[in-house]
């Protein structure tokens, strides 16, 4: 296999011995290795491709004089992101690997999120044995646990670093991910919208489309779906489950921020949006609930997941968000289809989250305020009724320009 260009991010003020050992292992496999120094305590040693001062850039004096580590790290993170993006654009980055503790892992993984899906990304870090969400963020970042702290070279850290080099070698020499943009469709899903998603998936696959389903649980759901849409992986989007927006409005745990609902609109690809599970705010375990939340209508989905019914004020705000984020869509490229019979399996007559008055406030916001370039269609069915799934697939295929039935 031919050699590749590997970028190695390390805090060289504390991890230089380990970083240089890893560089040696990668070079022995035939790769070119460029070290970026993320350290902040002292100037970069010899053998560094991008020095600490170059990463800091115009913020160097602020970093040196800062008495607050988090503030200095934030400046270094900005510079690291900028440099990593540039190296990738210049063709000097085929894979990226980091070595660090909590601070170094935060900086390295943050820079990795600047790169497209499919670029090999590894961090050797003790943080791999804890809560990995802050570092992985639902993306293709591999965390490798060294078992012991990375504070010196010993038989265990040497073995782990050799493993890391071998893994990176295998990743960069694997054929790149095949894009099937013209045949791939993104769908968002939740347990309470699964029947709809399953039927839509079967119908689309029967027409030759490849369906990628995203569990709408924040960073590993709507956030990464939006990134992949922006990176042009899909020809269309069936955004059935928009529950993350309820979390954005009412303090739930799966909020992903203002990019939600935006990428398909900006790319101008066919997009159908459904208020699936929009009425539920996703909370954590019962013992984490605030007194005000305990007083609301709740649904205990599992021991680790309590759902809170969105009230009228929150449903109104959700309608406003739909309008704000979809209003500049190209004509004919975005449609909102609303299942008046209920937005989830627990939002139906006789179910715990059935509140047609609150749902009607959301519907009216869209009906009266969405501009004409975005169709708003109201169906009598429940979201999990087969005729509803049939209709949204039919509408999507019509928008794509391929309507076989």
C-alpha beads as a LAMMPS data file, in Angstrom:
LAMMPS data file: protein, C-alpha beads

405 atoms
404 bonds

1 atom types
1 bond types

-500.0 500.0 xlo xhi
-500.0 500.0 ylo yhi
-500.0 500.0 zlo zhi

Masses

1 110.0

Atoms # bond

1 1 1 0.000 0.000 0.000
2 1 1 1.183 3.518 -0.710
3 1 1 2.042 5.935 2.070
4 1 1 -0.416 8.544 3.219
5 1 1 -0.178 11.948 4.850
6 1 1 -1.061 11.687 8.541
7 1 1 -1.576 14.677 10.826
8 1 1 -0.695 14.017 14.468
9 1 1 -2.111 16.419 17.079
10 1 1 -0.433 16.379 20.488
11 1 1 0.267 18.618 23.457
12 1 1 4.016 18.531 22.965
13 1 1 4.690 20.217 26.302
14 1 1 3.429 17.085 28.098
15 1 1 3.149 14.303 25.481
16 1 1 6.199 14.801 23.236
17 1 1 7.826 11.451 24.005
18 1 1 4.630 9.559 23.219
19 1 1 3.871 11.625 20.122
20 1 1 7.349 11.118 18.673
21 1 1 7.091 7.374 19.328
22 1 1 3.743 7.262 17.494
23 1 1 5.220 9.292 14.644
24 1 1 8.056 6.765 14.381
25 1 1 5.580 3.859 14.226
26 1 1 3.532 5.516 11.476
27 1 1 6.644 6.377 9.471
28 1 1 7.788 2.764 9.727
29 1 1 4.533 1.865 7.955
30 1 1 5.455 4.194 5.106
31 1 1 3.440 7.278 5.994
32 1 1 4.390 10.952 6.115
33 1 1 3.589 12.342 9.565
34 1 1 3.105 16.020 10.381
35 1 1 2.894 16.954 14.059
36 1 1 0.752 19.870 15.181
37 1 1 1.631 21.106 18.660
38 1 1 -1.465 21.851 20.785
39 1 1 0.591 22.478 23.936
40 1 1 0.405 25.764 25.788
41 1 1 3.046 25.602 28.527
42 1 1 6.281 25.984 26.549
43 1 1 7.563 26.504 22.989
44 1 1 7.431 23.631 20.534
45 1 1 10.353 21.194 20.412
46 1 1 12.190 20.124 17.278
47 1 1 10.369 17.803 14.888
48 1 1 7.078 19.722 14.942
49 1 1 5.475 20.662 11.606
50 1 1 3.059 23.296 12.967
51 1 1 4.305 24.951 16.140
52 1 1 2.360 26.099 19.154
53 1 1 2.862 29.724 18.071
54 1 1 1.538 28.988 14.575
55 1 1 -1.548 27.298 15.993
56 1 1 -2.150 30.237 18.320
57 1 1 -1.652 32.757 15.504
58 1 1 -2.844 36.247 16.395
59 1 1 -3.991 34.983 19.804
60 1 1 -0.512 33.893 20.914
61 1 1 -0.025 36.685 23.444
62 1 1 -3.507 36.101 24.880
63 1 1 -2.724 32.417 25.358
64 1 1 0.635 33.060 26.997
65 1 1 -0.811 35.673 29.364
66 1 1 -4.070 33.861 30.144
67 1 1 -4.454 32.643 33.712
68 1 1 -7.482 30.538 32.804
69 1 1 -6.718 27.240 31.064
70 1 1 -10.148 26.954 29.428
71 1 1 -9.763 30.388 27.853
72 1 1 -6.311 29.582 26.467
73 1 1 -7.558 26.216 25.194
74 1 1 -10.413 27.899 23.369
75 1 1 -7.958 30.104 21.445
76 1 1 -5.777 27.099 20.595
77 1 1 -8.845 25.171 19.459
78 1 1 -9.775 27.956 17.046
79 1 1 -6.315 27.912 15.522
80 1 1 -6.207 24.125 15.346
81 1 1 -9.517 23.999 13.470
82 1 1 -8.274 26.557 10.982
83 1 1 -5.022 24.686 10.331
84 1 1 -6.655 21.249 10.044
85 1 1 -9.177 22.571 7.514
86 1 1 -6.367 24.119 5.469
87 1 1 -4.208 20.991 5.519
88 1 1 -7.170 18.946 4.280
89 1 1 -7.968 21.432 1.521
90 1 1 -4.294 21.417 0.477
91 1 1 -4.274 17.614 0.182
92 1 1 -1.870 17.198 3.104
93 1 1 -4.260 15.297 5.373
94 1 1 -5.429 11.752 4.587
95 1 1 -5.934 10.849 8.230
96 1 1 -5.693 12.548 11.607
97 1 1 -4.677 11.119 14.979
98 1 1 -4.485 12.753 18.389
99 1 1 -2.810 11.872 21.690
100 1 1 -3.971 13.610 24.833
101 1 1 -5.717 13.870 28.162
102 1 1 -9.020 15.662 28.609
103 1 1 -7.764 19.011 27.306
104 1 1 -5.879 17.605 24.349
105 1 1 -8.762 15.284 23.474
106 1 1 -11.199 18.180 23.502
107 1 1 -9.025 20.209 21.122
108 1 1 -8.120 17.346 18.796
109 1 1 -11.645 15.967 18.487
110 1 1 -13.044 19.447 17.937
111 1 1 -10.691 19.919 14.979
112 1 1 -11.675 16.506 13.624
113 1 1 -15.288 17.647 13.380
114 1 1 -14.157 20.165 10.776
115 1 1 -13.392 17.286 8.410
116 1 1 -15.857 15.397 6.205
117 1 1 -17.291 12.043 7.162
118 1 1 -14.978 9.271 5.963
119 1 1 -11.646 10.917 6.769
120 1 1 -9.945 8.558 9.296
121 1 1 -9.952 10.081 12.798
122 1 1 -8.420 8.518 15.941
123 1 1 -7.712 9.845 19.427
124 1 1 -5.644 7.839 21.911
125 1 1 -7.072 9.011 25.220
126 1 1 -8.101 7.866 28.681
127 1 1 -11.339 9.781 28.062
128 1 1 -12.367 6.814 25.898
129 1 1 -13.391 4.983 29.081
130 1 1 -15.841 7.672 30.217
131 1 1 -18.568 9.810 28.665
132 1 1 -17.473 9.977 25.034
133 1 1 -20.307 12.146 23.684
134 1 1 -18.432 15.472 24.078
135 1 1 -15.634 14.145 21.864
136 1 1 -17.365 11.873 19.354
137 1 1 -20.489 14.018 18.837
138 1 1 -22.114 11.311 16.748
139 1 1 -19.359 11.385 14.116
140 1 1 -16.801 8.844 12.890
141 1 1 -14.160 9.579 15.546
142 1 1 -12.487 6.470 17.009
143 1 1 -11.372 6.766 20.637
144 1 1 -8.696 4.276 21.739
145 1 1 -8.316 3.710 25.481
146 1 1 -4.639 3.356 26.568
147 1 1 -5.729 1.828 29.925
148 1 1 -3.072 3.793 31.828
149 1 1 -2.503 7.528 31.652
150 1 1 -0.359 8.782 28.794
151 1 1 2.398 10.232 30.974
152 1 1 5.388 8.148 29.888
153 1 1 6.451 5.323 27.607
154 1 1 6.150 1.848 29.088
155 1 1 5.295 -1.621 27.801
156 1 1 1.556 -0.832 27.798
157 1 1 1.576 2.659 26.278
158 1 1 4.058 1.530 23.617
159 1 1 1.765 -1.365 22.720
160 1 1 -1.313 0.888 22.521
161 1 1 0.514 3.445 20.368
162 1 1 1.668 0.672 18.017
163 1 1 -1.943 -0.482 17.839
164 1 1 -3.042 3.078 17.040
165 1 1 -0.502 3.284 14.221
166 1 1 -1.652 -0.056 12.807
167 1 1 -5.307 0.989 12.987
168 1 1 -4.585 4.267 11.217
169 1 1 -2.579 2.401 8.583
170 1 1 -5.536 0.133 7.928
171 1 1 -8.005 3.017 7.831
172 1 1 -6.103 5.223 5.399
173 1 1 -5.419 2.278 3.088
174 1 1 -9.061 1.178 3.025
175 1 1 -10.916 2.219 -0.148
176 1 1 -12.753 5.479 0.522
177 1 1 -16.442 5.560 1.367
178 1 1 -18.541 5.293 -1.771
179 1 1 -20.965 8.160 -2.221
180 1 1 -24.328 7.212 -3.698
181 1 1 -25.786 10.688 -3.656
182 1 1 -28.291 10.049 -6.431
183 1 1 -29.823 7.060 -4.659
184 1 1 -29.492 7.823 -0.933
185 1 1 -32.293 9.266 1.218
186 1 1 -32.031 10.370 4.853
187 1 1 -34.833 9.570 7.314
188 1 1 -35.091 10.608 10.967
189 1 1 -36.593 8.092 13.387
190 1 1 -37.715 7.508 16.975
191 1 1 -39.286 4.496 18.669
192 1 1 -42.660 6.266 18.715
193 1 1 -42.520 6.918 14.947
194 1 1 -40.993 3.577 13.938
195 1 1 -44.038 2.120 12.119
196 1 1 -44.077 5.108 9.777
197 1 1 -40.321 4.964 9.226
198 1 1 -40.342 1.229 8.563
199 1 1 -43.057 1.464 5.909
200 1 1 -41.413 4.467 4.221
201 1 1 -38.101 2.602 4.182
202 1 1 -39.640 -0.463 2.534
203 1 1 -41.421 1.636 -0.099
204 1 1 -38.291 3.619 -0.955
205 1 1 -36.060 0.562 -1.067
206 1 1 -38.555 -1.091 -3.418
207 1 1 -37.926 1.819 -5.799
208 1 1 -34.163 1.295 -5.666
209 1 1 -33.254 3.925 -3.086
210 1 1 -30.754 3.444 -0.279
211 1 1 -32.167 4.636 3.041
212 1 1 -30.023 5.901 5.922
213 1 1 -31.972 6.136 9.184
214 1 1 -30.906 8.520 11.956
215 1 1 -32.088 8.011 15.531
216 1 1 -33.252 11.513 16.467
217 1 1 -31.317 11.751 19.710
218 1 1 -29.216 14.850 19.304
219 1 1 -25.545 14.714 18.351
220 1 1 -25.754 11.158 17.035
221 1 1 -29.065 11.853 15.278
222 1 1 -30.259 15.124 13.817
223 1 1 -26.898 16.827 14.130
224 1 1 -24.919 14.284 12.122
225 1 1 -27.818 13.961 9.659
226 1 1 -27.652 17.704 9.008
227 1 1 -23.879 17.475 8.498
228 1 1 -24.228 14.635 6.015
229 1 1 -26.939 16.525 4.130
230 1 1 -24.621 19.542 3.947
231 1 1 -21.815 17.279 2.654
232 1 1 -24.084 16.204 -0.222
233 1 1 -24.595 12.547 0.707
234 1 1 -28.319 12.525 -0.139
235 1 1 -30.645 13.215 -3.038
236 1 1 -33.609 13.829 -0.700
237 1 1 -34.628 13.973 2.954
238 1 1 -37.649 12.521 4.738
239 1 1 -37.431 14.258 8.096
240 1 1 -40.148 12.286 9.850
241 1 1 -38.995 12.819 13.441
242 1 1 -38.323 16.413 14.489
243 1 1 -38.489 15.893 18.259
244 1 1 -35.044 17.479 18.796
245 1 1 -36.629 20.866 18.126
246 1 1 -38.929 20.383 21.129
247 1 1 -35.813 19.885 23.246
248 1 1 -34.371 23.105 21.859
249 1 1 -37.498 24.985 22.927
250 1 1 -38.138 23.374 26.310
251 1 1 -34.749 22.328 27.690
252 1 1 -34.590 18.696 26.605
253 1 1 -31.415 16.624 26.313
254 1 1 -31.359 16.127 22.524
255 1 1 -31.294 19.741 21.348
256 1 1 -28.840 20.244 18.477
257 1 1 -29.102 23.957 17.806
258 1 1 -30.034 26.244 14.913
259 1 1 -28.693 24.011 12.121
260 1 1 -31.620 21.636 12.564
261 1 1 -33.969 21.843 9.527
262 1 1 -31.508 24.013 7.603
263 1 1 -29.205 21.834 5.496
264 1 1 -31.733 20.445 3.008
265 1 1 -33.203 23.925 2.586
266 1 1 -29.768 25.395 1.855
267 1 1 -28.813 22.631 -0.562
268 1 1 -32.128 22.863 -2.358
269 1 1 -32.787 19.115 -2.385
270 1 1 -36.301 17.639 -2.042
271 1 1 -37.289 17.609 1.592
272 1 1 -40.447 16.540 3.401
273 1 1 -40.712 17.520 7.054
274 1 1 -43.142 15.874 9.487
275 1 1 -43.755 16.890 13.132
276 1 1 -42.976 13.367 14.318
277 1 1 -42.717 13.190 18.137
278 1 1 -42.648 16.972 18.102
279 1 1 -44.998 17.054 21.075
280 1 1 -42.475 15.360 23.370
281 1 1 -39.557 16.924 25.191
282 1 1 -36.855 14.348 25.904
283 1 1 -35.562 14.343 29.468
284 1 1 -33.247 12.011 31.366
285 1 1 -33.942 9.822 34.411
286 1 1 -36.713 10.613 36.873
287 1 1 -34.286 11.691 39.590
288 1 1 -32.919 14.477 37.345
289 1 1 -36.291 16.173 36.808
290 1 1 -36.837 19.696 38.111
291 1 1 -39.932 20.381 40.242
292 1 1 -41.565 22.295 37.376
293 1 1 -40.984 19.348 35.041
294 1 1 -42.458 16.875 37.520
295 1 1 -45.657 18.919 37.504
296 1 1 -46.073 18.494 33.740
297 1 1 -47.633 15.608 31.806
298 1 1 -44.962 12.903 31.652
299 1 1 -44.430 9.623 29.834
300 1 1 -41.921 7.101 31.205
301 1 1 -40.416 5.638 28.054
302 1 1 -37.658 3.673 29.821
303 1 1 -35.706 3.830 33.107
304 1 1 -33.279 6.274 31.502
305 1 1 -35.764 8.308 29.472
306 1 1 -38.677 10.409 30.661
307 1 1 -40.696 12.392 28.101
308 1 1 -42.560 15.622 28.871
309 1 1 -45.567 16.811 26.868
310 1 1 -44.911 20.160 25.136
311 1 1 -47.477 22.737 26.196
312 1 1 -49.348 25.281 24.078
313 1 1 -46.697 27.985 24.381
314 1 1 -43.973 25.559 23.358
315 1 1 -45.999 24.236 20.421
316 1 1 -46.499 27.817 19.235
317 1 1 -42.758 28.436 19.399
318 1 1 -42.136 25.211 17.479
319 1 1 -44.406 26.459 14.723
320 1 1 -42.413 29.671 14.591
321 1 1 -39.137 27.722 14.315
322 1 1 -40.458 25.661 11.400
323 1 1 -41.374 28.888 9.593
324 1 1 -38.091 30.641 10.430
325 1 1 -35.890 27.781 9.221
326 1 1 -37.857 26.697 6.163
327 1 1 -39.185 29.965 4.766
328 1 1 -36.365 30.526 2.276
329 1 1 -36.699 27.106 0.617
330 1 1 -36.715 26.936 -3.161
331 1 1 -40.268 26.601 -4.502
332 1 1 -41.272 22.971 -4.809
333 1 1 -38.315 21.680 -2.784
334 1 1 -39.793 21.651 0.730
335 1 1 -43.132 20.381 2.011
336 1 1 -44.440 20.045 5.561
337 1 1 -46.976 17.227 5.930
338 1 1 -48.866 17.137 9.231
339 1 1 -50.647 14.020 10.568
340 1 1 -53.618 15.585 12.329
341 1 1 -54.466 12.260 13.975
342 1 1 -51.339 12.379 16.119
343 1 1 -47.591 12.939 15.964
344 1 1 -46.389 9.781 17.781
345 1 1 -47.581 6.499 19.250
346 1 1 -48.333 8.268 22.556
347 1 1 -49.981 11.231 20.835
348 1 1 -53.277 9.698 19.757
349 1 1 -56.831 9.649 21.163
350 1 1 -56.775 8.042 24.595
351 1 1 -52.969 8.210 24.874
352 1 1 -51.008 10.158 27.481
353 1 1 -49.785 12.925 25.130
354 1 1 -53.045 13.455 23.240
355 1 1 -53.687 17.220 23.325
356 1 1 -55.309 18.314 20.053
357 1 1 -55.643 21.914 21.232
358 1 1 -51.895 22.282 21.728
359 1 1 -51.179 20.534 18.440
360 1 1 -53.652 22.802 16.652
361 1 1 -51.682 25.855 17.790
362 1 1 -48.618 24.438 16.021
363 1 1 -50.646 23.598 12.918
364 1 1 -52.147 27.093 12.764
365 1 1 -48.720 28.730 13.020
366 1 1 -47.613 26.886 9.895
367 1 1 -50.924 27.196 8.071
368 1 1 -51.114 30.970 8.418
369 1 1 -47.451 32.009 8.515
370 1 1 -45.475 29.686 6.223
371 1 1 -44.824 31.437 2.867
372 1 1 -46.267 29.990 -0.309
373 1 1 -42.935 28.565 -1.504
374 1 1 -43.255 25.905 1.236
375 1 1 -46.365 23.749 0.994
376 1 1 -48.122 22.866 4.258
377 1 1 -50.398 19.874 3.887
378 1 1 -52.644 18.515 6.630
379 1 1 -53.671 14.871 6.633
380 1 1 -56.355 13.295 8.815
381 1 1 -54.308 10.161 9.550
382 1 1 -52.086 9.374 12.518
383 1 1 -48.353 9.434 11.759
384 1 1 -48.107 5.644 12.116
385 1 1 -51.044 4.868 9.839
386 1 1 -49.971 3.164 6.626
387 1 1 -51.846 5.615 4.352
388 1 1 -49.848 8.482 5.874
389 1 1 -46.522 6.775 5.144
390 1 1 -47.733 5.949 1.640
391 1 1 -48.612 9.571 1.015
392 1 1 -45.350 11.106 2.226
393 1 1 -43.336 8.651 0.129
394 1 1 -45.536 9.371 -2.884
395 1 1 -45.015 13.096 -2.389
396 1 1 -41.230 12.704 -1.994
397 1 1 -40.934 10.612 -5.158
398 1 1 -42.974 13.215 -6.993
399 1 1 -40.570 15.917 -5.826
400 1 1 -37.575 13.835 -6.888
401 1 1 -39.210 13.406 -10.273
402 1 1 -39.746 9.706 -10.039
403 1 1 -43.303 8.700 -9.229
404 1 1 -43.883 5.042 -10.126
405 1 1 -47.258 4.588 -8.429

Bonds

1 1 1 2
2 1 2 3
3 1 3 4
4 1 4 5
5 1 5 6
6 1 6 7
7 1 7 8
8 1 8 9
9 1 9 10
10 1 10 11
11 1 11 12
12 1 12 13
13 1 13 14
14 1 14 15
15 1 15 16
16 1 16 17
17 1 17 18
18 1 18 19
19 1 19 20
20 1 20 21
21 1 21 22
22 1 22 23
23 1 23 24
24 1 24 25
25 1 25 26
26 1 26 27
27 1 27 28
28 1 28 29
29 1 29 30
30 1 30 31
31 1 31 32
32 1 32 33
33 1 33 34
34 1 34 35
35 1 35 36
36 1 36 37
37 1 37 38
38 1 38 39
39 1 39 40
40 1 40 41
41 1 41 42
42 1 42 43
43 1 43 44
44 1 44 45
45 1 45 46
46 1 46 47
47 1 47 48
48 1 48 49
49 1 49 50
50 1 50 51
51 1 51 52
52 1 52 53
53 1 53 54
54 1 54 55
55 1 55 56
56 1 56 57
57 1 57 58
58 1 58 59
59 1 59 60
60 1 60 61
61 1 61 62
62 1 62 63
63 1 63 64
64 1 64 65
65 1 65 66
66 1 66 67
67 1 67 68
68 1 68 69
69 1 69 70
70 1 70 71
71 1 71 72
72 1 72 73
73 1 73 74
74 1 74 75
75 1 75 76
76 1 76 77
77 1 77 78
78 1 78 79
79 1 79 80
80 1 80 81
81 1 81 82
82 1 82 83
83 1 83 84
84 1 84 85
85 1 85 86
86 1 86 87
87 1 87 88
88 1 88 89
89 1 89 90
90 1 90 91
91 1 91 92
92 1 92 93
93 1 93 94
94 1 94 95
95 1 95 96
96 1 96 97
97 1 97 98
98 1 98 99
99 1 99 100
100 1 100 101
101 1 101 102
102 1 102 103
103 1 103 104
104 1 104 105
105 1 105 106
106 1 106 107
107 1 107 108
108 1 108 109
109 1 109 110
110 1 110 111
111 1 111 112
112 1 112 113
113 1 113 114
114 1 114 115
115 1 115 116
116 1 116 117
117 1 117 118
118 1 118 119
119 1 119 120
120 1 120 121
121 1 121 122
122 1 122 123
123 1 123 124
124 1 124 125
125 1 125 126
126 1 126 127
127 1 127 128
128 1 128 129
129 1 129 130
130 1 130 131
131 1 131 132
132 1 132 133
133 1 133 134
134 1 134 135
135 1 135 136
136 1 136 137
137 1 137 138
138 1 138 139
139 1 139 140
140 1 140 141
141 1 141 142
142 1 142 143
143 1 143 144
144 1 144 145
145 1 145 146
146 1 146 147
147 1 147 148
148 1 148 149
149 1 149 150
150 1 150 151
151 1 151 152
152 1 152 153
153 1 153 154
154 1 154 155
155 1 155 156
156 1 156 157
157 1 157 158
158 1 158 159
159 1 159 160
160 1 160 161
161 1 161 162
162 1 162 163
163 1 163 164
164 1 164 165
165 1 165 166
166 1 166 167
167 1 167 168
168 1 168 169
169 1 169 170
170 1 170 171
171 1 171 172
172 1 172 173
173 1 173 174
174 1 174 175
175 1 175 176
176 1 176 177
177 1 177 178
178 1 178 179
179 1 179 180
180 1 180 181
181 1 181 182
182 1 182 183
183 1 183 184
184 1 184 185
185 1 185 186
186 1 186 187
187 1 187 188
188 1 188 189
189 1 189 190
190 1 190 191
191 1 191 192
192 1 192 193
193 1 193 194
194 1 194 195
195 1 195 196
196 1 196 197
197 1 197 198
198 1 198 199
199 1 199 200
200 1 200 201
201 1 201 202
202 1 202 203
203 1 203 204
204 1 204 205
205 1 205 206
206 1 206 207
207 1 207 208
208 1 208 209
209 1 209 210
210 1 210 211
211 1 211 212
212 1 212 213
213 1 213 214
214 1 214 215
215 1 215 216
216 1 216 217
217 1 217 218
218 1 218 219
219 1 219 220
220 1 220 221
221 1 221 222
222 1 222 223
223 1 223 224
224 1 224 225
225 1 225 226
226 1 226 227
227 1 227 228
228 1 228 229
229 1 229 230
230 1 230 231
231 1 231 232
232 1 232 233
233 1 233 234
234 1 234 235
235 1 235 236
236 1 236 237
237 1 237 238
238 1 238 239
239 1 239 240
240 1 240 241
241 1 241 242
242 1 242 243
243 1 243 244
244 1 244 245
245 1 245 246
246 1 246 247
247 1 247 248
248 1 248 249
249 1 249 250
250 1 250 251
251 1 251 252
252 1 252 253
253 1 253 254
254 1 254 255
255 1 255 256
256 1 256 257
257 1 257 258
258 1 258 259
259 1 259 260
260 1 260 261
261 1 261 262
262 1 262 263
263 1 263 264
264 1 264 265
265 1 265 266
266 1 266 267
267 1 267 268
268 1 268 269
269 1 269 270
270 1 270 271
271 1 271 272
272 1 272 273
273 1 273 274
274 1 274 275
275 1 275 276
276 1 276 277
277 1 277 278
278 1 278 279
279 1 279 280
280 1 280 281
281 1 281 282
282 1 282 283
283 1 283 284
284 1 284 285
285 1 285 286
286 1 286 287
287 1 287 288
288 1 288 289
289 1 289 290
290 1 290 291
291 1 291 292
292 1 292 293
293 1 293 294
294 1 294 295
295 1 295 296
296 1 296 297
297 1 297 298
298 1 298 299
299 1 299 300
300 1 300 301
301 1 301 302
302 1 302 303
303 1 303 304
304 1 304 305
305 1 305 306
306 1 306 307
307 1 307 308
308 1 308 309
309 1 309 310
310 1 310 311
311 1 311 312
312 1 312 313
313 1 313 314
314 1 314 315
315 1 315 316
316 1 316 317
317 1 317 318
318 1 318 319
319 1 319 320
320 1 320 321
321 1 321 322
322 1 322 323
323 1 323 324
324 1 324 325
325 1 325 326
326 1 326 327
327 1 327 328
328 1 328 329
329 1 329 330
330 1 330 331
331 1 331 332
332 1 332 333
333 1 333 334
334 1 334 335
335 1 335 336
336 1 336 337
337 1 337 338
338 1 338 339
339 1 339 340
340 1 340 341
341 1 341 342
342 1 342 343
343 1 343 344
344 1 344 345
345 1 345 346
346 1 346 347
347 1 347 348
348 1 348 349
349 1 349 350
350 1 350 351
351 1 351 352
352 1 352 353
353 1 353 354
354 1 354 355
355 1 355 356
356 1 356 357
357 1 357 358
358 1 358 359
359 1 359 360
360 1 360 361
361 1 361 362
362 1 362 363
363 1 363 364
364 1 364 365
365 1 365 366
366 1 366 367
367 1 367 368
368 1 368 369
369 1 369 370
370 1 370 371
371 1 371 372
372 1 372 373
373 1 373 374
374 1 374 375
375 1 375 376
376 1 376 377
377 1 377 378
378 1 378 379
379 1 379 380
380 1 380 381
381 1 381 382
382 1 382 383
383 1 383 384
384 1 384 385
385 1 385 386
386 1 386 387
387 1 387 388
388 1 388 389
389 1 389 390
390 1 390 391
391 1 391 392
392 1 392 393
393 1 393 394
394 1 394 395
395 1 395 396
396 1 396 397
397 1 397 398
398 1 398 399
399 1 399 400
400 1 400 401
401 1 401 402
402 1 402 403
403 1 403 404
404 1 404 405
